Amino acid sequence: MVRYTRWPICAAVIVLLLSSFAFAQTNQVDPPLPDGTAAGEAQIKTFRLPEGWKAELFAAEPQVASPIAIALDEQGRVFVAEEYRFNRGTEENRTRSFLLEDDLQIQTLEDRQRMFEKHINRFDGGIDWFRRITDRVQLLEDRDGDGRADLSTTFADGFCEPLDGLMAGVLARDGDIYVTCIPHLWRLRDNDGDGKADQREKLLSGFGVNAAFLGHDLHGLVWGPDGKLYFSVGDRGFHVKTHEGHIVSDPRRGAVFRCQPDGSELEVVYRGLRNPQELAFDELGNLFADDNNCDKGDDARLVYIVEGGDSGWNMAFQSIPEPYLVGPWHAEKMWHSELPGAAERPAWVMPPVGKIGNGPSGFLYDPGVGMPEAFRGCFLMCNFAGGNGGLEAYRVKPEGAGFKLVETLDFLKPIMATDAEFGYDGKLYISDFIDLDWSGKSKGGRIYTAYSPEIVDSAVAKEMKQLFAKGFNGSTDELLRLLAHPDMRVRQRSQFSLASRGAAVAKQLDELARSEEPRLPRLHALWALGQISRREPPWLSAVASRLLDSDLELRAAAAKILGDRGALEFADKLKPLLSDPSPRVRYFAILAMAKCKAEGTGEAILAMARENAGQDLFLQHACVQSLIVLGDAQVISKVTGNEDPNVRLIGLLAQRRRLDPDLVRFFTDQEPRLVLEAARAIHDLEIDAGTPDLAKVSERLIAEPALCSDPLVRRVVAAHGRVGEVRNLDSLLDLLAQAPISMAMHREILETLRDWQQPPPRDRVTGNWRPTPTRTIDQDSRQRLLDRFAAVLHVSQGDLGNVVASIVDRWKLPIDNDVIADWATDIKRPTSARIAALSLLVTRSKPAALDISIKNLSEAGSIAAATLQQMRALDPDQGDQVALEWLSPANEKLPDLQRQAAIAWLGLSDSPGQIAELMKWLERVEQGTAPTDVRLDVVEAASQSPNPQLKRRGETYLESLKSKPTLERFAMSLDGGDSERGKRLFRGHARGQCLRCHKTNEGGGDVGPDLSRIAEKRDATYLLESLVSPDSKIADGFGSVVLLLDDGRTLAGVIKRETDTVIELQTPQNEKYSIAKSEIEEQSPVKSTMPSMDSVLAPREIRDIIAYLKSLK
């Protein structure tokens, strides 16, 4: 047991003393950091708190580090899930991009183990790399009752097996500590009271099939009103064998699960989430999740978790590049929360409740005791989002059978909060990660409490604390009384305790449920009866009696319980609820009838679908889910044959869930949206038997222009590409020539033709790994394409010309060289298309290509620069002359692209003259006299030269930069970038994730400053410094500081504006101060929440991004 005290001590001494500990072995964490108490207390002064609230520091490093999740037990002890394996044993396919292709294929944990073994030489120390660092559960105790932790104990560690993920969830109840750490759901227990777990049990295993992204872990532990344990996994997916011997599997997709406290009866409740960090039930038993965005311009989302629901996300989307960025997620508006009738969003995708934050992490609902009155009935979310991050509140209201987000409020900011939980003392406990180091090293960690002194001192809060301390083992009358307690947790614990007593208390629970008492105690009584009925089925009659209750929530809860029990004997009592005035009641009633296999359920589904007419998407889902649960193929067939398209859609979506090849019948449906939904099912779910029929839809696309939406065309084209016969080639050419399709679909067809022989292994629609066998192009196919090549040429506008040139090359089409020459010299075509044609001509007619190249070299700009590289195959000597000419003093005003191309030419040359010239340019760089827009090119060219002396000198120069100040190290990136490449990096760089936090005129996040017109305000030096040393350049309104003034006052807040002489500060209370710098005695460092890009982006990438930012005006 390690005890940390809070008296002052020199940080250097702490480090020295602790450095003697052995950290070289396996099962290690980072050495404890210096005491963060002072910094934590200073940070409190920057908090913006609810009115009347105060904040205190409960614990700081070294007591705690890298906290991901927290939980409190009945004695007020805080259990902290700490992560240390980030990029140090828990690996992802973003920073370890070599894992991506394998990660797209694996299906089980054993596959992931083999993937790591395949690449084991890429990890320092081989397999030991995965075992060096452990995550752990730390236990914090306040034994003297002063509100500060005075004891920190490692409760459990050793979570460092090769397949282990980050420890991301912890939940405490009655001595059991539930912990989620991929691949296991654990139950830990300290039986001897020494503060360490001596009993460890793996309840379930098989979570986290994929590497995916770091942080997309197993988490979200929460108790449901049914007494079951609910939890979530991100898009690392799962392949789990249940206690009952069943396999539940869905790699690359996030999900919500529930099981009994011992891990039995595991069910998948919801799928298609990206990274639902945590789950929360409201007081009426509705379950919600906070799901993260994909950092590519989409919204983070509040999701209402319904049985059988699907949000549509798949890990494969993440790595689909421009121009089809993240695939259907963007292109088909899968994440949008539009009203019903939004045609773009797939019908099988459940709409989110609304937009939330930018970095959803911890998530909870108002428990009843602790929350300020203004926030009663709200959810709180930890928005892990930098300078504007912190706790935000969300209020929802019912809308039909679902919910709508109606209010968003700031609760407590700024803080890098990962989790928050209300304690049983009325205080809100908040974990602060402080900052993220992508190398995995901890930067510390803190736990704060925030609370209203009035609430904490209230009788109800003191009673609650005592109740949890003594346990819920009192008399039945006392527990029944507590079902009316204002705190949801007290009510739930009392409910669970009563339910454990079974039939002995059932009659009293029934009386309470029937009574005229307020809603909440009656609802908990009904839930307790539902739990009892699992062991004592006769008590289901008491549940069924509430189907006629005057309160819609009791009617809905009763229907749900009866459905979960499959209580067929009460089916007749369920039927009247199908016409209940409440959509919510009707939702649970139809599901209950299906689960009970009640007679007439099929007709009821038909009637509900017809009446709903697609308006309430949750009622629509209830109909689909009911068909799935009912499992009657004849009923589904009847639904799919109905004359009402809204009814047929229900049947189609049920067939989708059943992977039914008979979905192809919808390809002749007269309703366009049903044709599209069938195509989505057949293609995206890889129902291969239906692929030939999907390809035939191209005939309808030509005959019926209204069908020609991009999502349908894209799948029809992909189907032709997969079948790959001569008739499919003809059909693609027909589409190209006759169908009114978009330029994007022209590209799809042309790229499919280009890749005809060797299709890419990833599906062009979904990004899934779905290889197609290679093909041999026979003469008949080649002739067919040649005969209709006019259609190809007709659409080869813009940069499609380079795709056409590739088609000619790969198909070995005998296109006349004069035609190709015309493409290469057509100044109306983009440079990429002209160069593609020229490259093709180089392989077919060097004399013609040389003539064109010479003409191109006389043009200025990109075409000349790109043409120079062709000269290696045509006339290297003349290329040498051109390169030297472009670099001569007489041509100093040439476009930087040409001079950069000339330097790249020199870097590949081994002739003495070229080497000498490049050496001169390197000397100019060393002396600081070379033009700024080519310095990076010179150094990179020299360091890659085939000449050993030049290469060594270039490498020496690069090495010398490492000791320079950050800004000087990257000064070569200030000028000479390519703005188009920079735009692509800004939008799509896997690790940079610029779009997650920053908005341009093409969308993006709002965590950081809006960059839409940044070039009007800032120069290149500012932009560079912001990228590589973000603490040096913080935009107004995004930097928090604490100021100690010479009159003894302390002010904390956000710097709104700063000049050489004045700081304008806005405090958490929204007070504004203009402070002369001469009055400031001490100022805390201003920290940026943006990570430094110096270790994320290469110098050339930084140069291109700066060029792009300079174009934003």
N, C-alpha and C positions, 0 to 999 in steps of 0.2 A: 504494500500500500504506500502510495506516495502522497505526502501532505505538503500542500503549497500554502505558505503564509503570505500576508499582504504587507509586511513592513518593508520600507525602502531598502533597496540593496543595489549595488552597482551592477548594471547589466553585463559588463565585461566579466565580473566575477561569476555571475550565474552561468554564462556561456563557458567559462573556463572550468567550473566545477562539473558541469554536465557533460562537457566534451570527453571526460574520462570514461563515460558509459560506453559500452560496446555497441556500435551501430553497424558493424560490418556484416553481421550474420543475417540469416533470414528472419522473418517476423519482426522487422524493424519499422519504426516511424521516424520522422524527422526529429533531430535534437530539439528540445524545448527552446522556445524563443525567449528573449528578454521580457520582463514583466510589462504587460500592456495596459496596466491599470490607469496610469496617467493619461495615456492616449485615449483610452475608452471613456474616461470621465470628461475629457475635453470634447470628445465627439458628441456627447449628450447635449452640449450647448448648441449644436447645430440642428438638433431635431425639431421638426415641426409636429407638435403633438395635439391631440384633441383638447378642446378647452377644459381646463381644470385638471388635466393629467400631469403627471410627472414621470420621469424616467430615472432609473438607477442602473448601475453596473452590477450584475450578479456574478460574473466570472470573466476573466480575460486570460490571454496567453501568459504564462505557460500552463495554466490550469486546463485549457481547452484549445484546440486548434482545428482548423478546416471543418467546422460543423456543417453537416448537410441536413440533418433532421434531429429533432428533439422530442422527448416525451417525458411527462411527469407521472410519478407513481403516487399512491395514496398518501405517502408520508411527505410529499413535496420534494422528493429527490428528482434531479434532472438527469435523464439518460441522453447522451449525445452520440449520434452516429457521426464518426469522424472519418474523412477520406484522406488517404495519402498515396493511393495507387494511380492517381490521375496521370496518364502517359508514363507510368512507371510500373507496369505490370498489368494494368487494365488498359487495353489498347483499342484504338479505333481505326476506321478505314479512311479517315480524313487526314490526320497527321501521319498515318502509316498507309499511304495510298496504294502500296503494293498489295495490300490485303483486299482491295475492293472487288476485283473480279472473283476471287474465291468466296468472298463474303456474300456475293449475289447468288451463289450456288448452294451454299451449305444448308442443311435441313435439321441437323441435330447438334447437340453439344459435342458428340464424338467427332463430328465433322469439323467443328471449330478447333478442337484439339489437334486434329490432323493438319488444319490450315496453319496453326502456329508452328507445328513441327516442320512443315514444308518450308517455312521462312525463318527457321530458328537461327540461322547464321546472321540474320539482320538484327538480332537482339543481342546487346552486350551481355556476355556470359551465358548465352544460350538459354536453356530452360530455367536456369537459376534466376534469370531476369524477372521472371514472373513470380518468384517466391521471396524476393528480397524484402519487399515492402508489404506491410499489412495495414488494412483498415481496422478500425476498432470501435468498441462502445466504451465511452468514458462516462463515469458516474460522478456527478457533482452534488455535494451536500452542504447545506447551511445548518451546521449543528448548533450554533449559538443563537440562531434566530434573528440575526441582525440584517437579513436581507442580502447577504453576500456569501457566496460559496467559500467555505474554509477547508474543504476536503475534496480532493480530486483523485479518483481511483480508476484504474483501467479495469472495467468490468469484464470485458471479453476482447481478445484479439486472436491472431492466427488466421485471419481471413486473407490468405495469400497463396491460394492454389492457382495454377495457371488459368483456370476457367473462371476464377472469381472476378466479380465486377466491383463497383464502388458500393460501399455501405450507404444506403440511401433511405432507409426507413426504420423506424423504431416505435414501438407501442408497448405500454406497460399496463398490466392489469392483474391484481391479486397475486403478485410475485412472479408472474410469467412475463418475460420480456420477449416480445416478438420482434425479430430483426429480418429485414430483407437485404440480402447481398447475393446478387447473381452468382451462381445459378440456383440458390436455395432460399426457401422460406424457413427461418430458424425459430425455435422456441428455446429460450435460455432461462435458467433459474439459479438463484443463489440460495442453496439450502442451508448453509452453515452461517450465514449472516456476516461474512467477511468482506462483502462488497465486490466479490468476484463470482462470475458464473461457474458453478461446478457441475451443472447439468446442461448439456447441449443436445438438442434434438432437431434433425432435419425433417420438417413436416412434409415438405414437397421439394422436388428438384426438377430441373429442366428448363428454367427460365434463362433468357439471354442466349439464344442460339447464335445470334450474330454479334459481330464486333460493333457495327454501326458507328454511332457517335458517342463520345464520352458523356456521361450524365443521363443517358437514355436507359435508366436502370429499373430495378425492381423497387417499388416504393408505394406510398399512398395508403398505408395501413389505417383502417378505421373499422369500428364496429357498426353493423347495421341493426335496424330495429327488429330484424328476425333472429338476432343472436349470432349471426354469422360474421366471419372476418372477411372484409373486402380489401383488395389491394390492386395495384396496377403495375404494368411494365411498359417501357417505351418500345420503340420500333426495333429493339434487339430481338423481339419475338419470343417464341416459346415452343417447346416440344416436351410435354410433361406426361408421365404415366401416373394416373390417379391411384388412390388407394384401392379403388374398385377394379383396377386393371385396364381402364380405358386410356387411350392416347388422345390428348388434346394438343393440337399443333397448328401453328401459324407463324412461320419464320417471317422476319422483316416487318412485322406489324405490331403496333402497340395494342394493349387490351386491358380490360378490367375483369377481375376474378372475384369469386366468393367461395368460401369453404367453411366447414365447421371448425371450431377452435382447435381441433386435433389434426386438421388438414384433410379430413375426409370430405367426400361429396363436393369435390372441386368442380366448379362450373365457369365457363367463359361467359361473362355477362354482355360485354360490349367489345368491339374490335375497331381497327382502322385509326387508332390514335397515334400521334407522333411521339409525344413525350408527356403523358399526363402525370405531372410531378406528384400531385396529391389529390385525394378524394375527400368530399365532405357531404354529409347528410344534413338536410335542413330539419326543422322540428317536426315536419309532417312525413318524414321518411323518404323524401326525394333525394336522389344521389346526383352529385355534380362533380365534374373534373375540370381542372385548369390545364389546358393542353397548349404546348408550345408551338410557335410558328417555326418555319424552316429557314429563317434568316434570308429569304429571297424576296421580300416584299409582301408576304402574306400577313394575316393577323394572327396573333395568339387568341385562343378562343375559350369561352366558357361553354362547356358541353353538358347537356342533360343526359345522364346515363340511363338508357332504357334497355331492357332485355332484348338481345338480338340486334341492337343498333350497330351502325358502322359509320365512321367519319370519313373513310375512304383512303387514308394515307397508307403509303407503302414506302419502305426504306429506299427502294430502287429509284423513286422519284428524285431523291435528294441530289443525285449525281448526273441527272440529265442536263446537258449544257444548253446554252443559247444555240439557235433561236427558239428552241422548244423548252425553255428553262423550266425545270422541275415537272415537265410533261403535263399530263392532264390536271395536275393540282392547280396550276395557273390557267392553262388553256381552257379548261372546262369548269372553272370557278368552283371547284370542289369545296374550298374553304369559306366561301362567301356565305353571308347570313341574310340573303335577300328574302323577301316575302315569297310565299308559294306562287308558283307560276314562272319562276326564273328558269327559262328553258335550258340555259347552259349547264346548270348543276345537274349531275346524274340523279335520277330518281331514287336510286338505292342508297344515296348518301344522306345521312341525317343532318339537318341544318344546325349550326351552333346557336346557342342562346344569344351570343353577342361577342364583341371584341373586348379583350382584356389585356392591358399592359403590353410588355415586350419580352419579358423573361419570367413567365410563371414558375413559381417554386412552391413554397409552403402555402397551404390553403385550408381554411377552416370556416365554420359557421358560428354565428353569435350563439353562445351556449345558454345565455340568459342572465348569468351573473358575471359582471366584469365589463361588458360592453357599454359605452356611453349611450345615453338615450337617443341621440341623433343618429346613431348607427344601428339601432335595434333592428333585428331581422335581416342584417346584411351578411354577406360573405366577406372575409378578409383574405387577401392574397399577397404573398411576398413577391413583389416584382423585382427580380434580380436583374436590374437594368442600369447600373451605373449611377450617374449623378442625379438623375430624376427617379431613381429606384427607391423602393421602400414598400410600406404596406398601403394597399389600396382597398377600398370597400366597394362592393357591388350589390345592388339591390335588384331583385327580379320580381316579376309578377306573372301569374298564370296567363297564358294565351292559348285558348283552345285546350288541347290535351298536353301541350308543352308549356314553355316559359319564354319570357322576353326580358332582356336586360333593360332596365328603365333608369338606372342612376349609377354613376361612377363618382367616387369621392376619394380624395387623398385622406389617409388616416395617420401615417407616421412616416416622415421622410426627412432627410435622405439616409439610407442605410442599405448595405449590401446584404439584405436579409435573405436567408435560405429557408427558414421555417419559423413558425410562431404557434404557440399553444397557450390557451388560458389555463393557468394553474387553479388548483382547488382553493387557493387563497384569494381569488379575485383578480390576481395580477396576470398580465399578458407577458409571457416569456418569449423572447425573440433571439434567434441565433444570427450572428453577424459573421459572414465569411471574410470580411475585410477586403480581400482582393484575390483575383485568380492569377496564378502563375502557371503558364502553359507547360512549363517543365515539370510541374507536379509538386514543387516545393511549397510547403505551407507558409503563408504570410501571417499566420496567427488566427485568432478567432475569439469571439466574445459572445456572452449571453447577457442581454439586457432584460430588465423588467420595466414595463410601462403600465401605469394604473392610475385610477382615481382614488385618492386617499379616502374620499367619502364612501366609495363603494367598498374598499378593502376594510374599512372600519365598521361597515354596516353589520347588523345582526345576522342578515341572511348569508353574507359571505363568511362570517365566523362560524355559523352553523354548518355551512357546507364543508369548511375545512375540517371540522370535528367529525362530520359524518364519514368522510373518506378516511380519516385517520383511524376510526374505530371499526370501519367495515359495515357492510349492509347485511348484517346478520340479526337484526332486531326482530321484533314481533311482526306478525302479519299486519296488524292494524297500523303499526308505525310505517311499514313499507307501503301500504296502500295510501296512507296520508302523503307520503313522499312522492307519489305519482303526480301530485299537483304542485310539486316544488317548482319555483321559477327557473331553476337551472336544468337544462336538458340532460346533463350528465348524471345528475342525481336521479332524475326520473328513469333514465335508462338502467342505471345500476340497480335501482329498486325493482324495476321490471324484471331484469335478469334474475335477481335473487328470488322474486316471487315465482317466476317460471320454473326455477330449479326445485321448488317445493311441490310441483305437480298438482295432482287432483285435490290435494288437501286444501288448496287455496283457490281452486278454479271457480267454485260457486261465488266467492266474494268478488273475484275479478269479473265474473259475468254480471253480478249486480251493479258493479261500478260502471261497466261498459253500457249497461242499459239505463243508467241513471240520468238525471238532469244536470250532472256536474259539467264544468267547462270541457271543451274539446280535448285538451291535451291529456289529462289524467284518464279519460275514457279511451283515448287512442292507445295509450301505453297499456291499459288493461286488455284491450283487444289484441295487441301484439303479444302480450304475455300468454293469452289464451292460445294464440297461434303456435307459440313455442311448446306449450303444454300438449297441444293436440298432436304433436309429432309422436309423443309417447302414449298419449291417451286420446285416441281418435274420437271417442264419443263427444268430447268437448268441442268438436267442430260444429255441432249444432248451436252452441252458444255464439260461435263466430258467425254462422249463417244468419242468426237472428238480427245481426246488425246490417244486413243487406237492405233492410227497410228503414234504416235510421234516418232521422231528419237531417243529420250532418253528412254532407257529401264526402268528407274525408273518412268517416267511419264506413260509409258504403264502399268507397274505393278500397280501403284497407281490407275489409272483409272479403271482397271479391278477389283481391290479390292472394290472400292467405288460402282461400278455398282452391284457387287455381294451383298454387304451389303444392297443395296436398293432393291434387287430382281428385277432389271430392265429388264424384259423379252423382251421388245421392242428393246433392243440393243444386243440380243443374236447373231444375224448374224454377228455383228461387233466383237464379242468376239471370234468367231470360228477361224479366221485366226491366233490368238495369240497362239493357241494350237501347232502351228509349229514354234513359235518364236525361234530365236537362243538362247535366254536367258532362262535357266531353271527357273529362278525366275519369269519371265513373264508367262511362261507356268503354273507354280504353281498357281498363282492367277487367271489365265484364266480358268482353269478347275474348280476351286472352284466357280468362278463367274457364270459359266454356270450351275452348279448344283444348286446354290442358286436361279438362275432365272428360274429353271425348264425348261431349254431350250431343245427343241427337238434335239435328237441325242446325248445328254450328255452321255448316257450309252455306246454308241459305242465309243465316244471320250475317256471315261475312259478305256475301253478295249484296245484301241490303245495306249494310254499313258503307261498303265501298261506293255503292251507287249514290247514297244520300250525301256522303262526304264530297264526292265529285273532285277529289284531289286537292281540296282546299286546306284541310288540316293535315300536315305532313306526318304528325304523330299518330293520328287516327289511321292514316294510310299505312303507316308502319305496323300498327296493331293488327290490321287485316292481313298483311304479309306474314307477320310473325305467327299469327293464329293458323294460317295455312301450313306453315312449316311445322308447328307443334302438332297440329291435327294429323299431318302426315298421310292424308288420303289423296292418292294420285287422281282418283276419279273426280273428287271435288275440285282439285286444281285444274284439271282438264275442262271442267264445266265453267270455271271462272275465266279461263283463258279464251273460251269460245263465246263469251258474252258479247252482246251487241254494243255495250257501253265501253268506250275506250278507257275510262277511268277504272272500270272493273277489270278489263283485260290487263291493264298495267299491274294490278295487284297479282294476278296469276303469273305474269311474266317475271315479276320480281321474286316470287316464290320459286319458280322454275330456276331462276338464276341461283338462288341459295342451294338448290338441289343439284346444280351442275347438270341440268337436263338438256341433252342434245336436241330435244324436240323444240327448243327455243327457235330453231330455224324457221318454224312456221310463221313467225312474226316478220320475216323478211318480205312477205307479201302483204302485210297489214297496210291498210290505207291511212293509218295514223302515223305521221313521220316520227313522232317521239318514241313510238313503240318499236319502229324499225331500228332507231338509234340505240335504244336500251338493249334490244336483242343483240345488236352488234357489239355493244360494250360487254355483254355477258359472254358471248361466244369467244371473242378475241381475248379480252383481258383475263378471263378465268381459264384460258387455254383449253377450251372444249374443242379439241382438234377435229372431232368428227363433223363439226359444223363449219369448219374453215372453208371448204369448197363452196358451200352455199353462201357464205358471207361474200366470197369473191364475186359470185354471180349478181350481187346487188348492184354492181357497176352498171348493169343494163338499165336498172331503174334510175340511177343517178343521171344517166344521159337523157332518159325519157321524161323525168320529173325533176326539173330544176329545184323545186322546193325542198327536195331531200338533201341537197348538196351542202350540208353543214360540214365544217372542217372535221369535227369528231367522227362523223360517219365515214367521210371520204378517207380519212387517215387509216381507219381500220379496214376498209375495203382494199385499199392499196396494200396494206400490210398482209392481208389474206392472199392477194395475188402473189406477193413476194414469197410467201411461205409455200404455196402450192408449186409455183415455179414452172408450169408447163407452157407450151407454145401458146395455147389459147389464153393463158393469163397475160402473156406478153402482148398479144393482140388487144386484150381488154384494157390494159394500161394505156396503150397508145390511143385507143378509142376515147378513153377518159380525157387524155391530154388534149385531143383534138376537138372533142364534141361537148364535154360537160362544162357548165359554167362554174368552175372551181377557182379558188383563190390562188394567189401567187405562192402562198405557203404550201398548198397542195401540189402545185406544179413542182415545187422542190421535192416533195415527198416522192412523187412518181419518178422524177429524174434520178434521185439518189437511189431509189430502189432498182432502177435500170442499171445504174453505175455498179451497184453491188450484186448484180444478178449471179455472177459466178461464185462469189464468196460472200454471202450475206453476213453482216455483223452478228456476233453472238448475242447481243442484247436486243430485246424487242424494241422496235422503233416507236411504239405507242406507250408502253408502260415502263420501259427500262429494265424489265425483268431479264434474267439470263435465260435465253430461249434459242439456242443455236439451231441453225438450219443447215442441212448438209450442203457441201459445195457442189457445184454443177459444172458440167462441160457445155459450153456454147456450141451447138452444132451449126452447120452451114444454113440450115433452114431458118433457124432463129435469127442468125446474123442477117440473112437476106430480108426477112420480114421487117426487122428494125431499119435496115437500110432503105427499103422501099417506102417507109413512112417517116423517114428522118425529117421531112419538112415540118411535121408536127412538133418534133423536138426543137428544131431551130426556131419555130414560131414563138415558143415560150421562153427561149433562152435570153431573157432580158436581165439586166443588172448583173449580179454576181453569179447567176445561174450558168453563165457562159463557161466558167471553169468546170462545173459539173458536166456540161455537155462535152467539153474537151476530154474529160476523163472517160466518158462513155465511149467516145470514138477510140480512145487508146485501149481500153480494156476489152472492148468487143472486136478490136482490130477491123474496124469498119473502113472499107476502101473509099473514104471521102477524099475528094480531089484536094490536093494540097493548096490549090488556089482559094478554095473555100475557107480552109483553115487560116491561110494568110490573110484573107479578108477580115476574119475575126480578130486576128492579132493586130491589125492596123486600124481597126474601127475605133476612132477616138470617142465615140458615144458609149462604148462599153467600159465597165469598170476596169481598173488596172488588173485586178485578180483574174478576170476573164481573159484579158488580152495576154497576160503572161502564161495562163494555162494553155491557151492556143499556141503560143510561141514555144512552150516546152514540148508540146506535142509535135510541132513542126520540126524541132531539133532532132527528134528521133526518126523523122521521115524524109526531110530534105534540108540538109545543113546549109547548102548555098542559099536557099530561099530564107531560111531562118536567120542567116548571117546578114542578109540584105535588110531584113526588117529590124534586126537588132541594132544595126548601125544607125538606122533612121530613129529608132526609139532612144538611143543614147544621145541624140541631138536634142531631144525634148527635155524639158525641165521637170523635176519633181519625181513622183513615185514611179512612173513608168520607166524612167531612165535608171533609177536606183534598182528596181527589180530586174531589169534587163541585164545589168552588169553581170549578175551571177550566171546567166546563160552563156556568157562568153567563155567560161571554162571549157565547155564542150564544143564551142565553135571556133574560137581563135584566142587562146590564152595570151599570146603576145600582144594582141591588140587590146585585150582586157587590161593587161599591165599598163599599157600606154594611157588608156582612158582613166584608170584609177589614179595614176600619177598626175595626169592633167587636172582631174577634179580636185586634187589636193594641193595644187600649185597656188602660190600667193595670188595669182591673177584671178582665181576662182573662189576667193574667200566668201563671196556673196551667193554662192550656189545654195540651193535648199539643203538643210541639214541631212535629209534622207540620202542625198547623193554622196555627201562626204562620209556619212556613216557606212554606206555601202562600199565606198572605196576603201575605207579602213578595214572593213570585214574582209575584203578581197586580199589586202596585204597580209592579214593575219593567217590566211590559208596558204600563202606562197612560200616556197623555199628558195626562190631565186635571190641572189645577193642584193640586187638593186632594190627589190621590194622589202627585204629584211632591213636594209639600211634606212629606207624611207620610214618604215614603221618605228625603227629605233629613234629617229629624229623626233617623230611625233611623241613618243614616250618621254623623251627628254623634255619636250615642251610641257607635257603634263606635269612632270616632276618639278619643273621650274615655275609652274603656274601660268604659263603664257599660251597654252592651247585653248582654242575656243571651248566654251563650257558645254556646248551641245554635242561634242564628240569625245570628251575626256573619258567617259565610261566605255565607249566603243574602243578607244585606243588601248586602255588598260586590259580589257577583256580579250581583245585580239592578240595583244602581246603575250598574255599569260597562257594562250592556247596555241601559240605559234609552233610550227615544227622545228624551228631553230632553237636549240637548247639554251643558248646565251640569252636570246630575247625572251624566251619563256621564263627563264629564271628571274630575269630582271622585272618582268611584269608581275610575277608571283611575289617577289620581294616588295614591290610597291604596294600590292594588295595587303600583304602581311603588315606593312608599316602603318596602314590605316587603322588597324585594330586597336592601337594604343592612342589614337586621336579621340578628341571629344566627339560625341555622337553626331552632331550636326556636320562636323568636318569630314567624318567618315563617309557620309552620304552626300556630300556636296556635288559629286559627279552626277547625281540623279536630278539636279535642279532643272536642267534644260535638255531638250532633244528627244523627248518622249513622243509616243504615238497615241493620240487621244482616243482613237477607236479601240486600240488594244486596251487602253486604260479603262474605257467604259466597260468592256467585257470583264476585266478584272474586278472592277468596282461591283459589278452585278453578280459575278459568279465565282470569285475566288473561294475555294473550299474553306480555307482557314481565315482569310482576311475578313470575310463577312461584312463588308462595308455597308451593304444594303440593309442589314439588320438594324443598325442604329441611326443611319443617316438617310435623309430624304433628298431626292433631286426632283426635277420636274417630271420624272418618270416614276415617281413613287418611292417607297422605302419606309424605314422606321422613324420614330420620333424620339428615341432615347437621347441622341446627340443633336448637335446643331443642324439646321436645315442648310444644305449646301447648294440649293438651286441657283443662287446668284453669288456664290462665294468668290468668284473671280473679280467681281466688282469691288470687293471689300479687302481682299488679301492677296499678297504677292506670292511668288513661288517659294521664297525662303520661309515665309510663315507656314505655308502648306507642308513643306518638307519637315519643318520642326514639329508641326502638329502630328505628323505621321511617325517620326522616329523618336521624338522626345516629347510625348504629349503633355507631361507635367509642365513643360516650359511655355506652352501656348495653349491656354484654356479659353475657350470662347466665353464671352460674357454670359453670366447666368448659369455656368456649368462648373464652377469651382467653389468648394466650401472651405472656409477658414475660421480660425479662432484668433481674435486680436486682443492682446493685453495692452491697454492704453496707459499713458503716463500718469493719468489721474486715478489709476487703480481699477477702473472699470474693465470688465471682460465682455466683449461682444463676439457673437458667433453668427454665421450666416453664409449666404451665397454672394459672391462678388458679382455685381451687376455691371459694373464698369470700373476700369482702372486706368489712371494716367500716371505720369511721372511723379505727380505730387499728391494725388487723391485716390482713395478707394471708396467707391460707393457700394454699400453693403445692405442687403436685405435680410433681416433676421427671420427665424422660424415663425415669429408672431406677425410677419409682414410689415414690421417697422423698417423704415429706410433711414440710413445714416450716410452722410458724406464726411469722411474722416481724412484729415490731413496726415500724410505719411510721417510727418515730423512728430505727431502725437502718438505714434505706435511704438511702444516699447518692445513688444515681442509679437511675432506673427507665426502661426503654425504653417508648415508647408502646404501649398495649394496642390491638391492631388487631382489628377484627371482620372476619370473612370474609363477612359479609352486605353486599351492595351497598346503597348508600343509595337509598331509594325516592323521594327528592325530585324527581328528574328522570325518574322512571319513571311515577309515579302522580300524577294531578291531585289538588288539595286535597280535592275532594269524594269522590274514590275513597279517599283516605287516611282521611277521616272515616268512611266506610262500613265500611272494614276494621277500624278501631278499634272501631266499634260491634259488629261481629261478634266480635272478640277479647274484648270486655267481656262477651259472652254465654257464653263458654266457661268453665263452672264444673263 
